[in-house]
Amino acid sequence: MVEAPASILVYVGLDAVGDGLMKLPFVRALRAAFPAARITWMAGKGHTVYAGVLGPVVAGLVDEVIDDAHVGSRLRELVGRRPLDGRAFDLVIDTQRRLLTTLILRRIRHRRFLSAAAGFRLSDLRPAAGRVRPPAMVGQLLALAELAAGGAVTAAAALPRDAAAEALADGLLPPGPTYVGFAPGAGGRHKCWPLERYLELAAAEAGQGRVPVFFLGPAEADWAPAVRRAVPHAVLPLQGGHAATPMLTIALARRLALAVANDSGAGHMLAAADIPLVSLFGPTPPEKFAPAARRLAVIRAQAWGGEAMELIPVDAVAAAMAGFQAEHAPVPALL
């Protein structure tokens, strides 16, 4: 049996916000597999949001972040001085596939090296013959975590909790009501299910005694008046002048019974809260971009003949929500 690594280096090219959110399940799985390891996250070709806006989200999961390290791009890095001033790691995990970069990373002192580049030919750890590469980036990263661990990684380390964000979330969504979340925005409007359908669902939830909670980002701020008119009892926690940080969004999401979202960063933040999530897809493939939620229902527009989001009927989303709600419905007493 291979001794668990005491130090791990994870290499990425760079991480924008969307990348960082999608990689959270990998970070959580790696920490769960190696709870005592010192994990260093290095962005070699640009900046990582783990050194910025998502830093608080990975605190304790990642011990060190090396930002914009300028490692992995130049032929001259193949000779002479080793990368990172000769630092050594028990395990180096290369998350990219460019051959030059992988050859450079192999020069970092290590006991074991893990990389999918060149069909794992440069890797000390390899998958079983015939194993198909997962289509989703997060699936590919989780496969690397399983190779590193020597088996399936079913646990996920808990995300850190910020006391100030938790207190603010408690004030915005106080205990008692059953909250149902809606994140109607996305990076492009072509990925958005029509707002009026979210409002129809929210009104139905309010009619059942549940409290709709709308997560509107800066690009959707002009939707707030329409939400308030259509669903007067809805809560819009990010419209109160508070800084809409990822820590606050995830803290709010923990207080939800379930949520509905498009293919968006908000959807990945809701998934990070480990709540049931109904995820709506049309022009983008869920095989690649679906959030890694603990309980996930994916609804695709293609089931109704195309990729336009408006093809998804309200009834289909309501049925998926009802399925999650039924899982937690109280069992009636026998008379």
C-alpha positions in Angstrom: 0.0 0.0 0.0 1.3 3.4 -1.0 1.9 5.8 1.9 -0.4 8.8 1.9 1.3 11.9 0.7 2.2 14.5 3.2 2.5 17.3 0.6 0.5 17.7 -2.7 0.9 20.2 -5.5 -2.1 20.7 -7.8 -1.2 22.5 -11.0 -3.7 24.5 -13.1 -3.2 27.0 -15.9 -5.5 29.6 -14.4 -8.9 29.7 -12.7 -11.7 32.2 -13.6 -14.7 32.4 -11.2 -16.6 29.7 -13.2 -13.6 27.4 -13.2 -13.0 27.8 -9.5 -16.6 27.0 -8.7 -16.7 24.0 -11.0 -13.4 22.7 -9.4 -14.8 22.9 -5.8 -16.0 19.2 -5.8 -12.4 18.1 -6.7 -10.9 20.3 -4.0 -13.3 18.8 -1.4 -12.7 15.3 -2.6 -8.9 15.7 -2.5 -9.1 17.1 1.1 -11.4 14.3 2.2 -9.0 11.7 0.7 -5.9 13.3 2.3 -7.1 15.1 5.4 -3.6 15.5 6.8 -1.8 16.6 3.6 -0.5 20.0 2.9 -2.2 20.9 -0.4 -0.6 23.6 -2.6 -2.6 25.0 -5.5 -0.5 26.6 -8.2 -1.8 28.6 -11.2 1.1 28.5 -13.6 -0.2 30.6 -16.6 -2.4 33.2 -15.0 -4.4 34.1 -11.9 -6.6 31.8 -9.8 -9.7 33.0 -8.0 -8.5 30.8 -5.1 -6.0 33.6 -4.4 -8.9 36.2 -4.6 -12.7 36.1 -4.5 -12.9 32.4 -3.8 -10.1 32.3 -1.3 -12.4 32.2 1.7 -14.4 29.3 0.1 -11.3 27.0 -0.1 -9.7 28.1 3.2 -8.7 25.0 5.1 -9.2 22.9 2.0 -6.1 24.4 0.3 -3.2 25.3 2.5 -1.2 27.4 0.0 -2.0 29.2 -3.2 0.8 30.1 -5.7 -0.8 32.6 -8.1 0.4 33.4 -11.6 3.6 31.4 -11.1 4.9 31.7 -14.7 5.5 27.9 -14.8 4.7 25.6 -17.7 4.8 27.7 -20.9 8.4 28.1 -22.1 10.8 25.6 -23.7 13.7 26.9 -21.6 12.0 25.6 -18.5 13.0 22.1 -19.6 16.6 22.8 -18.7 18.5 24.5 -16.0 17.0 25.5 -12.7 14.0 23.4 -11.6 10.6 25.1 -11.2 9.6 26.4 -7.8 13.2 26.8 -6.7 13.6 23.1 -6.3 10.7 22.6 -3.8 9.7 19.0 -3.5 6.3 17.4 -3.1 5.2 13.8 -2.3 2.5 14.0 -5.1 2.2 16.4 -8.1 -1.2 16.4 -9.8 -1.2 18.0 -13.3 -4.8 18.9 -14.2 -4.0 20.0 -17.8 -2.9 18.0 -20.9 -0.5 20.2 -22.8 2.6 18.0 -23.3 5.2 20.8 -22.9 3.6 21.9 -19.7 3.6 18.3 -18.3 7.2 17.8 -19.2 8.1 21.0 -17.3 6.0 19.9 -14.3 7.8 16.6 -14.1 10.9 18.5 -13.3 9.4 19.6 -10.0 10.9 17.2 -7.4 8.3 14.6 -6.5 7.8 11.1 -5.3 4.8 10.4 -7.5 3.5 12.3 -10.6 -0.1 12.2 -11.8 -1.1 13.5 -15.2 -3.6 12.6 -17.9 -1.4 14.2 -20.6 -0.3 11.9 -23.5 -2.8 9.2 -22.3 -1.2 9.0 -18.9 2.1 7.9 -20.4 4.1 10.3 -18.2 2.1 9.5 -15.1 3.1 7.2 -12.2 -0.5 6.5 -11.6 -2.8 5.3 -14.4 -6.5 4.2 -14.8 -7.4 0.7 -15.7 -7.3 -0.2 -19.3 -10.4 0.7 -21.3 -11.7 3.2 -18.8 -13.5 6.0 -20.6 -12.6 9.6 -19.8 -15.5 11.4 -18.2 -16.9 14.2 -20.4 -17.2 16.8 -17.7 -14.2 18.7 -16.4 -15.2 18.0 -12.8 -15.6 14.3 -13.6 -12.1 14.3 -15.1 -10.7 16.0 -12.0 -12.5 13.6 -9.6 -11.0 10.7 -11.6 -7.6 12.1 -10.9 -8.5 12.4 -7.2 -9.5 8.7 -7.2 -6.3 7.7 -8.9 -4.3 9.6 -6.3 -6.3 8.0 -3.5 -6.2 4.5 -5.0 -9.9 4.0 -5.0 -13.3 5.7 -5.0 -13.6 9.0 -3.1 -17.2 9.2 -2.0 -16.7 11.7 0.8 -16.5 15.5 0.4 -14.8 17.7 2.9 -17.0 20.4 4.3 -16.6 23.9 3.0 -15.5 26.5 5.6 -18.1 28.7 7.3 -17.6 32.4 7.8 -19.1 33.6 11.1 -20.1 37.0 9.7 -21.7 35.4 6.5 -23.6 32.9 8.6 -24.9 35.6 10.9 -26.0 37.7 8.0 -27.6 34.7 6.3 -29.5 34.0 9.5 -30.9 37.5 9.6 -31.9 37.4 5.9 -33.4 33.9 6.1 -34.3 33.4 9.7 -35.1 29.9 10.9 -38.7 28.7 10.7 -40.1 29.0 7.1 -39.3 26.5 4.4 -37.3 28.4 1.8 -37.1 27.5 -1.9 -34.4 29.1 -4.0 -34.5 30.4 -7.6 -31.5 31.6 -9.6 -32.9 32.8 -12.9 -29.7 34.4 -14.3 -26.8 33.1 -16.2 -23.7 34.3 -18.0 -25.7 34.7 -21.2 -29.4 35.3 -21.6 -29.5 32.4 -24.1 -28.9 30.1 -21.1 -31.8 31.6 -19.1 -35.2 29.9 -18.7 -37.8 32.7 -19.1 -38.1 34.8 -15.9 -41.9 34.6 -16.0 -41.7 30.9 -15.6 -39.6 31.2 -12.5 -42.2 33.6 -11.2 -45.0 31.2 -11.9 -43.1 28.5 -10.0 -42.4 30.9 -7.1 -46.0 32.0 -6.9 -47.1 28.3 -6.7 -44.5 27.7 -3.9 -45.8 30.7 -2.0 -49.3 29.4 -2.4 -48.2 26.2 -0.6 -46.8 28.2 2.3 -43.2 28.1 1.3 -41.0 31.2 0.9 -39.4 31.8 -2.5 -35.8 33.2 -2.4 -34.5 34.8 -5.5 -30.7 35.0 -6.1 -30.2 37.9 -8.5 -26.7 38.9 -9.6 -25.6 42.4 -10.9 -26.7 41.4 -14.4 -30.2 40.6 -13.2 -30.7 43.5 -10.8 -33.3 45.1 -13.1 -35.5 42.0 -12.6 -36.0 42.7 -8.9 -39.1 44.9 -9.4 -40.8 42.3 -11.6 -40.1 39.6 -8.9 -41.5 41.8 -6.1 -44.6 42.6 -8.1 -45.3 39.0 -9.1 -44.3 37.3 -5.8 -44.8 39.9 -3.0 -43.6 37.5 -0.3 -40.4 36.5 -2.1 -37.1 37.3 -0.4 -34.3 38.9 -2.5 -31.4 38.6 -0.1 -28.7 39.9 -2.4 -30.6 43.1 -3.2 -30.3 44.6 0.3 -27.0 46.4 -0.2 -24.9 43.6 1.2 -21.8 42.5 -0.7 -22.9 39.4 -2.6 -19.9 37.3 -1.8 -19.7 33.6 -2.6 -19.5 32.9 1.1 -22.8 34.7 1.7 -24.5 33.1 -1.3 -23.5 29.6 -0.1 -24.5 30.4 3.5 -27.9 31.5 2.2 -28.2 28.4 0.1 -27.6 26.2 3.1 -30.9 27.4 4.5 -32.9 26.3 1.4 -34.9 23.1 1.1 -34.1 23.0 -2.6 -33.3 25.3 -5.5 -33.8 25.7 -9.3 -31.1 27.3 -11.5 -29.8 27.6 -15.0 -26.4 26.6 -16.2 -24.6 29.3 -14.2 -22.1 30.2 -11.5 -25.0 30.7 -9.1 -26.1 27.1 -9.8 -22.6 25.9 -8.9 -22.7 27.9 -5.6 -26.1 26.4 -4.8 -24.7 23.0 -5.4 -21.8 23.7 -3.1 -24.3 24.1 -0.3 -25.2 20.4 -0.7 -28.9 21.0 -1.2 -31.2 19.4 -3.8 -30.9 21.2 -7.1 -33.0 21.3 -10.3 -30.6 22.3 -13.1 -32.0 23.6 -16.4 -30.0 23.2 -19.7 -30.6 24.1 -23.3 -27.7 25.3 -25.5 -25.0 24.0 -23.3 -24.4 20.2 -22.6 -25.0 19.1 -19.0 -22.6 16.2 -19.6 -19.8 18.9 -19.4 -21.3 21.6 -17.2 -23.8 20.2 -14.8 -23.1 21.1 -11.2 -21.8 18.3 -8.9 -24.8 18.6 -6.5 -25.4 15.8 -4.0 -28.9 15.5 -5.3 -29.4 16.7 -8.9 -32.2 16.7 -11.4 -31.2 17.8 -14.8 -33.9 19.0 -17.3 -32.9 19.5 -20.9 -34.7 21.5 -23.5 -33.8 18.8 -26.0 -36.5 16.6 -24.5 -39.0 19.0 -26.1 -37.4 19.1 -29.5 -34.7 21.8 -29.4 -32.1 23.7 -27.4 -34.1 26.9 -26.7 -34.7 27.3 -22.9 -38.3 28.4 -23.4 -39.1 24.9 -24.6 -38.8 23.6 -21.1 -42.4 23.5 -19.6 -43.2 24.7 -16.1 -44.8 21.4 -15.3 -41.6 19.5 -15.8 -39.6 21.7 -13.4 -42.5 21.6 -10.9 -42.5 17.8 -11.0 -38.8 17.6 -10.4 -39.2 20.0 -7.4 -42.1 17.9 -6.1 -39.9 14.8 -6.3 -37.3 16.4 -4.0 -40.0 17.7 -1.6 -41.6 14.3 -1.4 -38.2 12.9 -0.2 -38.5 15.0 3.0 -42.3 15.0 3.5 -43.4 13.7 6.9 -44.7 10.2 6.9 -48.4 10.2 8.0 -49.2 8.4 11.2 -51.1 5.1 11.0 -54.5 5.2 12.5 
